[in-house]
Amino acid sequence: MVDRSVSILKFLSGSNAITTDDLDTIWAGQESIDEATASAVHAALRSILMYLDAAQLEHFSELIVGVPAPIVKIEIVDLLGIVAHSSNPGTESISLAALERLWELTRDDAEVEDEVAIACNVELTKLLTKQNHSILKTRRKHFMDKCIKNLKDHNSVPQALDLLRSHHH
């Protein structure tokens, strides 16, 4: 049923007919024990994110950034990447919150599965090395400084080196 509702959700979100309560209801579906249902909900969310206005995107960002680290899955990382890449007017702080969450999840002290930490590092690297996204360009220095601090503190060194290396390519 969720699979079939994607086109309806796209239409509703494109018509500004989706509310934050609707987002909460859709989001609640991703907590399903059934992996197929959770995956379908993530796909539906991916398909409507581009249609959300700044207030809706901010609400969604709060939901996704608030997922406790131990239960973050690859699909959540993908959604964080989409939110971080948002370039709608008024979404700069939302983009930064998603980038910061990706950064937190790459760190050694993050309580995530290894595959999730790696996916977060890959996503963060991809986002910060995009040459054509002006919001992300302004955030690069901030994250490069974080990498240097990590190196000085001997914390999450491999992740910091990966990100620094990718910045110079």
C-alpha positions in Angstrom: 0.0 0.0 0.0 2.8 2.4 0.8 4.4 1.7 -2.5 1.2 2.7 -4.3 0.8 5.8 -2.3 4.1 7.4 -3.5 2.5 9.1 -6.5 -0.4 10.4 -4.3 2.1 11.7 -1.7 4.1 13.4 -4.5 0.9 15.1 -5.8 -0.1 16.2 -2.3 3.3 17.5 -1.4 3.6 19.3 -4.8 0.2 20.9 -4.1 1.3 22.0 -0.7 -1.4 19.8 0.8 1.0 17.9 3.2 1.0 19.1 6.8 3.6 18.5 9.5 1.0 16.1 11.1 1.0 14.2 7.8 4.8 14.0 7.9 4.6 12.7 11.5 2.1 10.0 10.4 4.3 9.0 7.4 7.4 9.1 9.6 5.8 6.8 12.1 5.5 4.1 9.4 9.3 3.9 9.1 9.4 2.5 12.6 7.7 -0.6 11.4 9.2 -3.9 12.4 8.5 -5.1 8.9 11.6 -4.1 6.9 9.8 -4.0 3.6 7.3 -1.5 5.0 10.0 0.6 6.6 11.9 0.6 3.3 8.8 1.6 1.3 8.2 4.5 3.7 11.8 5.7 3.3 11.4 5.6 -0.5 8.1 7.6 -0.2 9.9 10.2 2.0 12.8 10.4 -0.5 10.3 11.1 -3.2 8.5 14.0 -1.5 11.4 15.8 0.2 12.0 18.1 -2.8 8.4 19.3 -2.6 8.5 20.3 1.1 8.5 24.0 2.0 11.1 25.3 4.5 8.9 24.8 7.5 8.0 21.2 6.5 11.6 20.5 5.8 12.7 21.9 9.1 10.1 19.6 10.8 11.3 16.6 8.9 14.9 17.5 9.7 14.0 17.5 13.4 12.5 14.0 13.1 15.4 12.6 11.2 18.2 14.3 13.2 16.5 13.0 16.3 16.8 9.3 15.5 19.0 7.8 18.2 22.3 6.7 16.9 21.9 3.0 17.8 18.9 2.7 15.5 20.2 4.7 12.5 20.1 2.6 9.4 21.5 3.3 5.9 18.1 4.6 4.7 18.3 7.3 7.4 21.8 8.3 6.2 20.4 8.6 2.7 17.6 10.9 4.0 20.0 13.0 5.9 22.0 13.4 2.7 19.0 14.6 0.9 18.1 17.1 3.6 21.7 18.3 3.8 21.7 18.9 0.1 18.5 21.0 0.2 19.0 24.3 -1.5 15.5 25.8 -1.0 15.5 29.4 0.3 15.6 29.5 4.1 17.0 26.0 4.5 20.6 26.8 5.3 20.3 25.9 9.0 18.4 22.7 8.1 21.2 21.7 5.8 23.8 22.4 8.4 21.9 20.3 11.1 21.8 17.3 8.7 25.6 17.8 7.9 26.3 18.0 11.7 24.3 14.8 12.3 26.3 13.0 9.6 29.5 14.2 11.2 28.4 13.0 14.6 27.6 9.6 13.3 31.0 9.2 11.7 32.9 9.7 14.9 34.5 6.9 16.9 32.2 7.5 19.8 29.0 7.2 17.8 27.0 4.2 18.8 26.2 3.1 15.2 26.9 -0.1 13.2 30.2 0.1 11.2 28.3 0.1 7.9 26.3 3.1 9.0 29.4 5.0 10.1 31.0 4.3 6.8 27.9 5.4 4.9 27.8 8.6 6.9 31.4 9.3 6.1 30.9 8.6 2.4 27.7 10.8 2.3 29.4 13.7 4.2 32.4 13.5 1.9 30.2 13.5 -1.2 28.2 16.5 0.1 31.2 18.6 1.1 33.1 18.0 -2.2 30.2 19.0 -4.5 31.6 21.9 -6.4 28.2 23.3 -7.5 26.4 23.7 -4.3 27.0 27.1 -2.8 25.6 26.4 0.7 27.8 23.4 1.1 30.8 25.3 -0.1 30.4 27.7 2.8 30.3 24.8 5.2 33.5 23.1 4.0 35.9 25.1 6.1 33.8 24.5 9.2 34.1 20.7 8.7 37.8 20.9 7.7 38.4 22.7 11.0 36.6 19.9 12.8 38.8 17.4 11.0 42.0 19.2 12.1 40.7 19.4 15.7 40.0 15.6 15.6 43.6 15.0 14.4 45.0 17.2 17.1 42.8 15.4 19.7 43.6 11.9 18.2 39.9 11.3 17.8 38.2 9.7 14.8 41.5 10.1 12.9 40.7 7.8 9.9 37.4 9.6 9.3 39.1 13.0 9.5 41.8 12.0 7.2 39.3 10.6 4.6 37.4 13.9 4.6 40.5 16.0 4.4 41.9 13.9 1.5 38.7 14.2 -0.4 38.6 17.9 0.0 41.9 18.2 -1.9 40.8 16.2 -4.9 
